[in-house]
Amino acid sequence: MARDTGEDRDPAQGGEDGVEASHEPRECMPCRGTGEVISHLGGTASTVTCPWCGGGGVRVADVNAQARWLDADSAGAEADTPAEPAA
């Protein structure tokens, strides 16, 4: 019979240590903690500040890095909508 040592448990699943570990600052995964990502926007690769961590290299909770693009798309769609003809 195998003995459960608890070493193979995922700390994110809870437990005494899991609660503490889930609230510690974590490395930003998109930039791997560097604070910069490579953008190919416009067809040419360039290094830009990571929009997920703001350049700090540490993950920021509840950040939607693509929100400004979604907002710009919805504003652009309204601008492209033809105006109603005058009566």
RABEL-V762186 format. One record per backbone hydrogen bond with DSSP energy under -1.0 kcal/mol. NH is the residue of the N-H (numbers start at 1). CO is the residue of the C=O. If there is no record, write none. Layout:
nh | co
NH | CO
NH | CO
This chain:
nh | co
9 | 6
13 | 10
14 | 11
19 | 15
21 | 17
22 | 18
23 | 20
28 | 57
33 | 28
34 | 31
37 | 48
39 | 46
43 | 40
46 | 39
48 | 37
50 | 35
54 | 50
56 | 53
59 | 26
67 | 64
70 | 66
71 | 67
72 | 68
73 | 69
74 | 70
75 | 71
76 | 72
77 | 73
78 | 74
79 | 75
80 | 76
